[in-house]
Amino acid sequence: MKRFKVAGAVMIALGAGLGWFTALLQVQSPVHAETKTSAAVVEAIDRTSLPIKEPVPPFITELDARKSKAPPRFEVKTPDKAPNVLIVLIDDMGFGQSSAFGGPIHMPTLERMAKGGLKYNQFHTTALCSPTRAALLSGRNHHVGNMGSITETATAFPGQTGQRPNAVAPLAEMLRLNGYSTAAFGKSHETAAWEVSPSGPTDRWPTRSGFDKFYGFIGGESNQWAPAIYEDMTRIEAPDDPNYHLMTDLANQAIKWTHFQKSLTPHKPFFTYFAPGATHAPHHAPKQWIEKYKGKFDQGWDKLREETLARQIQLGVVPAGTKLAPKPEAIKEWSQLSADEKKLFARQMEVFAGYGEYADFEVGRVIQAIEDLGQLDNTLIFYCVGDNGASAEGTMNGLYNEMTYFNGVHESVEEILKHYDELGGPMSYGHYAAGWAVAGDAPFTWTKQVAGSYGGCRNGLVVHWPQGVASKGEVRSQWHHVIDIAPTILEAAGLPEPKSVNGTPQIPIQGVSMLYSFNDAKAKDRHKTQYFEILCNRGIYHDGWLAHTVHRAAWETQPRRPLLEDQWELYHVEVDFSSSTNLAAKEPAKLKELQELFLKEAVPNRVLPLDDRVLERINPALAGRPDLMAGRTSLTLYEGMTGMTENVFINTKNRSHTISAEVVIPKDGASGVILAQAGRFGGWSLYVKDGRPIYTYNFLGLSAYKVASSKALPEGKVTIVYEFTYDGGGLGKGGKGTLLVNGEKVAEGRIDRTQGFFFSADEGGDVGQDGETPVTDDYAAGDNKFTGKINKVTVDLK
C-alpha cells in the first residue's frame, strides 16, 4: 500500500506544478502539442550539418497512454527519387585495354553499360591506387586526404600520413547519414597500414568510414585464390572450395547484400562500392578464361598499340588523326625479342586479358541482380575502368612472383619460363612485362605511377543511369577527374554538400559535378585546372594544356635526376589528344606559366615537400610514420593471434633474432605450425612435423632453406628456440640458423638469402597455424594447426 501512496503523492505534485512544467515544454521543445506532427520539422531538415539533427520530442502530459498519441518516429530519409548508386572500380587497367575503349580485352558488361549510357574519354585518376580511392570516396584531392601515396609508404608529412582527416568526410558517410544503405566489396586501400590490427584505431576502417557493410581485403592487393578476408571488422577464412576465387566471392556477397536491402527496405536507396582488386597483380584467373585468349597476343605489344588506336578512332573514343605517342625508350621492339621472350610475354598478356574479362563477367552478375530486382533504371552506375594507368611494375620481363619487385630482386626470362604453365593459377603470383602496360595505355606514352602523363592517369569511364541520362551510346569529352564523382552523386541525389560532419567543419569538396554533361554533349568544361603528383612524378593541367615531368618510371629503382633538374614536357592536349608532340622548347613561356601554377596548387593541397624515396618508405623508421613496434625489441605472442600484417608485426628482417616457443607436447606427439609469417611467395615458419621441430625460410618462392631436427620432441612442457645470426653487410643478406630444444642444440643450417624489404602485401603473422598459403610444402594450406598447446611465443631482436 505504501508504494501506491507514494505514487499518488507524485501525481498530486505533478498536477500542482503543471503550469511551470508546461512553460518549460514551450521553451525546450519545438513541438508543443501531442497532436502536432513533425512534418514541419522534416520539411526544414538541414542536410548541411550531418548527422541530421533529431527533433526534440514533445513532453507528454497525459497520464494514460490509451488517451494519448505517440509523436511520429524520427527517421532520416533520402530526398524523393534519390537513385541507387553503384561505383565499379577496376584496378590497374589502362585506357586502351577494355573493348569499350578500343582495347583487346572483351568486356561485354562494360560495353552494355556504354551502349545504354555514356563513355567519358577525358576522365582522370591520380595514377596510383590509394590516392585515387581516397579522392574518389571524398571528392577532395588526394593530398588533402593525406593520401599522397599508398598507405604502405606513408610518411610523417601532412599530405602523406595515410590517415584521412576528420575534416575530409567520406562520401559513404555523407550518404549514410542522409538515409542511404551503404556497402563496400573488395579492396579497401585507404586505412593506414599500421592501424590494421585488433588494436586499431579503427576510425578509418571501412565500416567506420561510412559503410554499413564491408567484405573484402584491406591493403594494396590480395592473392585471388587465397585472400586474407575481412567481413566488417573481423578477419575470416575464405570458403574451403577448390574452385574458390575472390572475384566470384565478392560478386556473390554484393548480390546477397543487395537482395537484403531491396527485400527489407525496398524504398531505401543503396550505395554500393564494388572495387574487387582485379586486375591488379597478382594476375589470377580461372584457366578457362585465360585460354580464351590463346594466341591473341602473338603479334606483340607494338602491333597491339597500332591495332588499339585504330579501334579507338573507329569507336570515336579518340579523335580522328590522333597519333601514337612515342614509346618509352626502355621498352624493346617486339621484333627484337628472342623466341623465349615472345613466348613468355604473350602468355602473360593472355593471363591478364582472361583476368579482365572474368572480372567484367562478375561485375555483370552484380548489375544483373540489380536489374532482376527492377532497380536498374534508377541506379546511377559509374564503371571506372582503372584507378590508374596499366601497371609497369612487372618491369621488363614480367614476374612469376610480384614480391620480387618489392625486394629489388630480378627475375630472368629463363627463371619465369619454368613456371609457364602455372601463370595465372594458385601457384603463381604474377605480373606481365612493362611492354604490355605501355600498349595497354595506348595511345599515350607512360603508365601507372607516372602522374601527369595521360598514360598514368587517364582511364575510361562509363556512366549508366536510364532515369537520368537521356542520351544512349554517346561519348562525352568534357575534362574530368576522379574527385568529380562524389559531387555528381550528391547532386543526382538532391543532397547538398555538408559543411559539418560528425561535429567537424569540412574542407570543401574540390570536385566539380559532372551532371551538367549527362544530357549535353556540347557543354563547356567546368573542371579547368588539376594538379598531379605521385612519388615526385608530377604535372598540371589547365584549360587545354598539360605540363608534366617523369622523375622515375615504374621499372626504375632510382630517380632519373635531382628534383630541380627534372625535365618538363608541354602538350597542347586540346588539339593533341595523345600528347604526341612536346612543345616545351617552342612554348617556354607557357611551360613556365604551368610550372608556376603547379607550385601555386601544390602548397594549399599539401603536396610539398616532394619525397622521391621508394623502397625506403616501406620501412616505418625511415619514413617517419607511426609504427606499433617502434622502439621495441621483443614481442610476445599467444595462440589464436593470426593475420598480423607486416606493418603491425615485429620486423625481423636484416638482423639477428630469436624465436622462443613454450609449448606442451601431448603423449602421442605433435604436428603443425607454431609461428609463421607470410606464405608461399616468401616468408618463414617454425613448425613441427612427425614430432620434429623445423624452421623453413622461403625466399620469394624461388628457394627454400631448412633447419630441421632429427629428434622428436619429448612429451610435456618444451621450450623450442630458433636463433638466427645475421651476416650483416647490407640488406637481404644471409645468416646461420640454429634450433635448440630445452637448451640443447638439435640442428643448425645456412640461410643464404633473406628478403630485405617486404614479405607480403596481405599474408601476415600467425600463431598456431599458417593461413592463406603455406610457407612450405611440409604442410598443407588449411590443415596445419598445431596439435599441441602453445603457451606463448616470444620474438626477440638482437
Secondary structure, DSSP 8 states (H G I E B T S, - for coil): -HHHHHHHHHHHHHHHTHHHHHHHHHHH-S--STT--SHHHHHT--TTEES-----------S-GGG------------TT--EEEEEEESS--TTTBGGGT-SB--HHHHHHHHTSEEEEEEE--SSHHHHHHHHTTSS-TTTTT-SS-GGG--SSTT-SS---TTS--HHHHHHTTT-EEEEEEEE--S-GGG-STT---TTSGGGTT-SEEEEEESS---SSS--EEETTEEE-----TT--HHHHHHHHHHHHHHHHHHH-TTS-EEEEEE--TTSSS----HHHHHTTTTTTTTHHHHHHHHHHHHHHHHTSS-TT-------TTS--GGGS-HHHHHHHHHHHHHHHHHHHHHHHHHHHHHHHHHHTT-GGGEEEEEEE-SSS---TTTTT-BSBGGGGGGT----HHHHHTTGGGTTSTT-B-B--HHHHHHHTTTSS--TT-TTSHHHHEEEEEEE-TTT----SEEE---EEGGGHHHHHHHHHT----SEETTEE---------HHHHT-TT---S--EEEEEETTEEEEEETTEEEEE-S--TT-SS-SS-GGG--EEEE-TTT-TT--S--TTT-HHHHHHHHHHHHHHHTTTT--S-----GGGGSHHHHT---TTTT--EEEE-TT---B-GGGS---TTS-EEEEEEEEE-TT---EEEEEEEETTEEEEEEEETTEEEEEEEETTTEEEEEE-SS---SEEEEEEEEEEE--SSTT--EEEEEEETTEEEEEEEE----SS-S-SS--EEESS--SS-SSTTSBTTB-B-SSEEEEEEEEE-
